[in-house]
Amino acid sequence: MVNIFFKWVIYALLIVFVSWIVPGIEVDNFISAMFVCIILALINTFIKPLIQLIALPVTVITLGLFSLVINALMLMLAGWIAPGFAVEGFLSALIGSILLSLFALVVSRI
């Protein structure tokens, strides 16, 4: 249980860091970032697999690059749901989702 909470805190810090880097992504405070972590976990558990299944032909045709679009759309959905978190445009969501994925990969390797 402590391990999951620790991962969420690190991921919330990554969300705050990405909001500093990417113009168009804004987080009000750390509590909002923690709430975004919970919402993203729920979205990635329940909604994202359905979207990936529906978009499988397009993902295969684009050699997997459409998965970046799906990640950006999931981040935009989290921005629409979560109070204190805003994603202003698709390009901001795309860059933010790529950075979040890269930073999460680096943190998971440490």
MDAnalysis code that builds the backbone (N, CA, C; Angstrom):
import MDAnalysis as mda
import numpy as np

u = mda.Universe.empty(330, n_residues=110, atom_resindex=np.repeat(np.arange(110), 3), trajectory=True)
u.add_TopologyAttr("name", ["N", "CA", "C"] * 110)
u.add_TopologyAttr("resid", np.arange(1, 111))
u.add_TopologyAttr("resname", ["MET", "VAL", "ASN", "ILE", "PHE", "PHE", "LYS", "TRP", "VAL", "ILE", "TYR", "ALA", "LEU", "LEU", "ILE", "VAL", "PHE", "VAL", "SER", "TRP", "ILE", "VAL", "PRO", "GLY", "ILE", "GLU", "VAL", "ASP", "ASN", "PHE", "ILE", "SER", "ALA", "MET", "PHE", "VAL", "CYS", "ILE", "ILE", "LEU", "ALA", "LEU", "ILE", "ASN", "THR", "PHE", "ILE", "LYS", "PRO", "LEU", "ILE", "GLN", "LEU", "ILE", "ALA", "LEU", "PRO", "VAL", "THR", "VAL", "ILE", "THR", "LEU", "GLY", "LEU", "PHE", "SER", "LEU", "VAL", "ILE", "ASN", "ALA", "LEU", "MET", "LEU", "MET", "LEU", "ALA", "GLY", "TRP", "ILE", "ALA", "PRO", "GLY", "PHE", "ALA", "VAL", "GLU", "GLY", "PHE", "LEU", "SER", "ALA", "LEU", "ILE", "GLY", "SER", "ILE", "LEU", "LEU", "SER", "LEU", "PHE", "ALA", "LEU", "VAL", "VAL", "SER", "ARG", "ILE"])
u.atoms.positions = np.array([
    [0.815, -1.196, 0.000],
    [0.000, 0.000, 0.000],
    [0.861, 1.263, 0.000],
    [1.947, 1.215, 0.767],
    [2.851, 2.364, 0.811],
    [3.517, 2.554, -0.544],
    [3.834, 1.453, -1.222],
    [4.486, 1.521, -2.522],
    [3.585, 2.205, -3.548],
    [2.289, 1.886, -3.537],
    [1.353, 2.517, -4.468],
    [1.237, 4.010, -4.174],
    [1.133, 4.364, -2.906],
    [1.041, 5.777, -2.540],
    [2.304, 6.524, -2.944],
    [3.474, 5.904, -2.753],
    [4.742, 6.516, -3.138],
    [4.803, 6.761, -4.649],
    [4.331, 5.781, -5.431],
    [4.299, 5.951, -6.885],
    [3.363, 7.078, -7.288],
    [2.216, 7.187, -6.620],
    [1.279, 8.262, -6.950],
    [1.854, 9.627, -6.614],
    [2.575, 9.721, -5.512],
    [3.203, 10.999, -5.148],
    [4.244, 11.383, -6.197],
    [5.058, 10.428, -6.622],
    [6.065, 10.717, -7.651],
    [5.388, 11.101, -8.967],
    [4.326, 10.384, -9.319],
    [3.626, 10.708, -10.563],
    [2.966, 12.083, -10.474],
    [2.465, 12.444, -9.294],
    [1.892, 13.783, -9.106],
    [2.968, 14.850, -9.252],
    [4.155, 14.575, -8.730],
    [5.265, 15.509, -8.917],
    [5.626, 15.635, -10.397],
    [5.562, 14.525, -11.124],
    [5.826, 14.579, -12.564],
    [4.778, 15.411, -13.287],
    [3.527, 15.304, -12.870],
    [2.466, 16.104, -13.484],
    [2.709, 17.587, -13.232],
    [3.099, 17.929, -12.005],
    [3.412, 19.332, -11.699],
    [4.609, 19.796, -12.532],
    [5.633, 18.953, -12.653],
    [6.822, 19.304, -13.438],
    [6.462, 19.511, -14.911],
    [5.653, 18.626, -15.466],
    [5.248, 18.769, -16.869],
    [4.410, 20.031, -17.059],
    [3.611, 20.380, -16.062],
    [2.820, 21.612, -16.191],
    [3.705, 22.847, -16.185],
    [4.873, 22.760, -15.559],
    [5.825, 23.876, -15.613],
    [6.486, 23.967, -16.979],
    [6.725, 22.827, -17.602],
    [7.445, 22.796, -18.878],
    [6.536, 23.131, -20.053],
    [5.351, 22.523, -20.098],
    [4.474, 22.627, -21.270],
    [3.478, 23.763, -21.070],
    [3.535, 24.766, -21.931],
    [2.498, 25.791, -21.853],
    [1.163, 25.211, -22.337],
    [0.115, 25.477, -21.599],
    [-1.190, 24.936, -21.950],
    [-1.650, 23.848, -21.010],
    [-0.763, 23.384, -20.132],
    [-1.146, 22.447, -19.077],
    [-0.926, 23.160, -17.751],
    [-1.995, 23.230, -16.967],
    [-1.914, 23.953, -15.703],
    [-2.470, 23.108, -14.570],
    [-1.757, 23.122, -13.456],
    [-2.181, 22.444, -12.230],
    [-2.211, 23.494, -11.134],
    [-3.336, 23.558, -10.404],
    [-3.453, 24.559, -9.350],
    [-2.527, 24.293, -8.173],
    [-2.514, 23.043, -7.687],
    [-1.696, 22.709, -6.526],
    [-1.392, 21.206, -6.534],
    [-0.663, 20.777, -5.521],
    [-0.253, 19.377, -5.460],
    [-1.440, 18.450, -5.216],
    [-2.412, 18.899, -4.462],
    [-3.607, 18.087, -4.204],
    [-4.353, 17.837, -5.510],
    [-4.429, 18.844, -6.359],
    [-5.050, 18.666, -7.677],
    [-4.264, 17.650, -8.504],
    [-2.947, 17.693, -8.410],
    [-2.114, 16.734, -9.140],
    [-2.343, 15.315, -8.628],
    [-2.521, 15.151, -7.318],
    [-2.827, 13.823, -6.777],
    [-4.184, 13.345, -7.277],
    [-5.144, 14.257, -7.345],
    [-6.468, 13.910, -7.852],
    [-6.386, 13.514, -9.328],
    [-5.547, 14.191, -10.086],
    [-5.345, 13.850, -11.498],
    [-4.742, 12.450, -11.616],
    [-3.840, 12.099, -10.715],
    [-3.263, 10.739, -10.726],
    [-4.349, 9.689, -10.565],
    [-5.276, 9.927, -9.647],
    [-6.365, 8.975, -9.422],
    [-7.256, 8.890, -10.655],
    [-7.577, 10.042, -11.224],
    [-8.440, 10.059, -12.415],
    [-7.751, 9.389, -13.591],
    [-6.462, 9.665, -13.792],
    [-5.733, 9.018, -14.887],
    [-5.638, 7.505, -14.683],
    [-5.488, 7.080, -13.442],
    [-5.456, 5.638, -13.171],
    [-6.797, 4.997, -13.530],
    [-7.884, 5.651, -13.192],
    [-9.206, 5.121, -13.534],
    [-9.449, 5.137, -15.037],
    [-9.053, 6.215, -15.687],
    [-9.216, 6.312, -17.141],
    [-8.385, 5.231, -17.836],
    [-7.133, 5.062, -17.397],
    [-6.261, 4.068, -18.022],
    [-6.709, 2.640, -17.741],
    [-7.463, 2.444, -16.671],
    [-7.954, 1.113, -16.345],
    [-9.225, 0.762, -17.097],
    [-10.160, 1.702, -17.196],
    [-11.479, 1.376, -17.718],
    [-11.741, 1.878, -19.141],
    [-11.315, 3.078, -19.470],
    [-11.678, 3.681, -20.759],
    [-10.628, 3.416, -21.832],
    [-9.361, 3.551, -21.477],
    [-8.294, 3.433, -22.469],
    [-8.266, 2.079, -23.180],
    [-8.460, 0.947, -22.493],
    [-8.452, -0.330, -23.231],
    [-9.566, -0.426, -24.275],
    [-10.718, 0.139, -23.981],
    [-11.809, 0.134, -24.962],
    [-11.466, 0.982, -26.181],
    [-10.896, 2.153, -25.929],
    [-10.507, 3.036, -27.033],
    [-9.405, 2.382, -27.867],
    [-8.458, 1.722, -27.213],
    [-7.386, 1.052, -27.952],
    [-7.927, -0.092, -28.802],
    [-8.908, -0.795, -28.293],
    [-9.507, -1.884, -29.062],
    [-10.252, -1.349, -30.278],
    [-10.987, -0.282, -30.088],
    [-11.724, 0.318, -31.209],
    [-10.762, 0.885, -32.249],
    [-9.667, 1.484, -31.789],
    [-8.712, 2.132, -32.695],
    [-7.605, 1.199, -33.161],
    [-7.729, -0.089, -32.904],
    [-6.670, -1.025, -33.275],
    [-6.316, -1.005, -34.758],
    [-7.288, -0.970, -35.681],
    [-6.895, -0.918, -37.101],
    [-6.076, 0.331, -37.459],
    [-6.471, 1.480, -36.912],
    [-5.730, 2.716, -37.197],
    [-4.339, 2.646, -36.569],
    [-4.247, 2.065, -35.378],
    [-2.954, 1.933, -34.707],
    [-2.021, 1.023, -35.497],
    [-2.551, -0.044, -36.049],
    [-1.723, -0.953, -36.857],
    [-1.263, -0.262, -38.135],
    [-2.159, 0.461, -38.779],
    [-1.811, 1.156, -40.030],
    [-0.731, 2.214, -39.789],
    [-0.813, 2.911, -38.656],
    [0.163, 3.969, -38.369],
    [1.383, 3.443, -37.611],
    [1.507, 2.117, -37.541],
    [2.647, 1.461, -36.881],
    [2.772, 1.880, -35.412],
    [1.657, 2.058, -34.748],
    [1.640, 2.351, -33.322],
    [1.648, 3.812, -32.952],
    [1.824, 4.697, -33.921],
    [1.888, 6.121, -33.599],
    [0.548, 6.684, -33.137],
    [-0.545, 6.032, -33.504],
    [-1.854, 6.512, -33.069],
    [-2.033, 6.348, -31.565],
    [-1.235, 5.493, -30.943],
    [-1.318, 5.349, -29.487],
    [-0.909, 6.644, -28.780],
    [-0.054, 7.444, -29.415],
    [0.287, 8.755, -28.863],
    [-0.931, 9.670, -28.852],
    [-1.738, 9.579, -29.894],
    [-2.967, 10.372, -29.970],
    [-3.944, 9.915, -28.882],
    [-4.036, 8.613, -28.671],
    [-4.930, 8.083, -27.636],
    [-4.474, 8.567, -26.259],
    [-3.177, 8.541, -25.998],
    [-2.663, 9.042, -24.716],
    [-2.976, 10.516, -24.529],
    [-2.826, 11.303, -25.591],
    [-3.139, 12.731, -25.507],
    [-4.622, 12.948, -25.225],
    [-5.473, 12.162, -25.865],
    [-6.914, 12.289, -25.624],
    [-7.288, 11.896, -24.195],
    [-6.604, 10.910, -23.643],
    [-6.862, 10.511, -22.252],
    [-6.425, 11.615, -21.290],
    [-5.322, 12.296, -21.598],
    [-4.879, 13.418, -20.767],
    [-5.868, 14.578, -20.879],
    [-6.396, 14.811, -22.070],
    [-7.404, 15.861, -22.235],
    [-8.682, 15.512, -21.473],
    [-9.058, 14.243, -21.472],
    [-10.228, 13.814, -20.713],
    [-10.014, 14.032, -19.218],
    [-8.824, 13.729, -18.734],
    [-8.510, 13.984, -17.327],
    [-8.573, 15.476, -17.020],
    [-8.126, 16.296, -17.959],
    [-8.216, 17.740, -17.775],
    [-9.641, 18.242, -17.765],
    [-10.508, 17.553, -18.456],
    [-11.917, 17.939, -18.484],
    [-12.616, 17.523, -17.195],
    [-12.204, 16.391, -16.621],
    [-12.861, 15.862, -15.424],
    [-12.307, 16.485, -14.141],
    [-11.002, 16.583, -14.028],
    [-10.361, 16.958, -12.761],
    [-10.445, 18.455, -12.498],
    [-10.912, 18.827, -11.310],
    [-10.858, 20.252, -10.943],
    [-9.425, 20.643, -10.601],
    [-9.019, 21.823, -11.001],
    [-7.673, 22.288, -10.725],
    [-6.633, 21.818, -11.711],
    [-7.082, 21.180, -12.797],
    [-6.166, 20.688, -13.833],
    [-6.766, 21.043, -15.176],
    [-5.996, 21.718, -16.005],
    [-6.504, 22.151, -17.299],
    [-5.495, 21.837, -18.393],
    [-6.013, 21.302, -19.496],
    [-5.220, 21.063, -20.696],
    [-5.896, 21.865, -21.798],
    [-5.177, 22.835, -22.376],
    [-5.811, 23.798, -23.250],
    [-5.949, 23.377, -24.703],
    [-5.096, 22.553, -25.204],
    [-5.188, 22.178, -26.606],
    [-4.611, 20.800, -26.851],
    [-4.844, 20.303, -28.066],
    [-4.375, 18.962, -28.386],
    [-2.854, 18.894, -28.414],
    [-2.203, 19.921, -28.951],
    [-0.739, 19.900, -29.010],
    [-0.126, 19.886, -27.608],
    [-0.699, 20.655, -26.697],
    [-0.228, 20.628, -25.310],
    [-0.441, 19.253, -24.697],
    [-1.586, 18.649, -24.978],
    [-1.864, 17.306, -24.456],
    [-0.906, 16.281, -25.042],
    [-0.602, 16.405, -26.323],
    [0.317, 15.467, -26.968],
    [1.716, 15.571, -26.384],
    [2.225, 16.785, -26.280],
    [3.561, 16.987, -25.717],
    [3.586, 16.570, -24.252],
    [2.544, 16.935, -23.516],
    [2.474, 16.566, -22.100],
    [2.407, 15.070, -21.890],
    [1.629, 14.375, -22.713],
    [1.534, 12.923, -22.541],
    [2.843, 12.229, -22.914],
    [3.532, 12.736, -23.917],
    [4.834, 12.161, -24.275],
    [5.841, 12.377, -23.144],
    [5.883, 13.593, -22.608],
    [6.816, 13.879, -21.509],
    [6.475, 13.064, -20.267],
    [5.178, 12.965, -19.934],
    [4.786, 12.162, -18.780],
    [5.201, 10.707, -18.950],
    [5.013, 10.181, -20.144],
    [5.404, 8.798, -20.396],
    [6.913, 8.615, -20.273],
    [7.679, 9.531, -20.841],
    [9.140, 9.424, -20.762],
    [9.643, 9.554, -19.327],
    [9.121, 10.548, -18.596],
    [9.557, 10.740, -17.216],
    [9.140, 9.566, -16.334],
    [7.937, 9.033, -16.548],
    [7.486, 7.874, -15.770],
    [8.355, 6.655, -16.067],
    [8.788, 6.527, -17.317],
    [9.678, 5.426, -17.680],
    [11.024, 5.559, -16.965],
    [11.555, 6.771, -16.926],
    [12.838, 7.012, -16.245],
    [12.704, 6.733, -14.752],
    [11.616, 7.202, -14.156],
    [11.419, 7.004, -12.713],
    [11.236, 5.519, -12.404],
    [10.536, 4.792, -13.263],
    [10.326, 3.377, -13.002],
    [11.624, 2.570, -13.121],
    [12.572, 3.072, -13.903],
    [13.866, 2.395, -14.050],
    [14.788, 2.635, -12.849],
    [14.527, 3.693, -12.106],
    [15.403, 4.036, -10.966],
    [15.064, 3.172, -9.774],
])
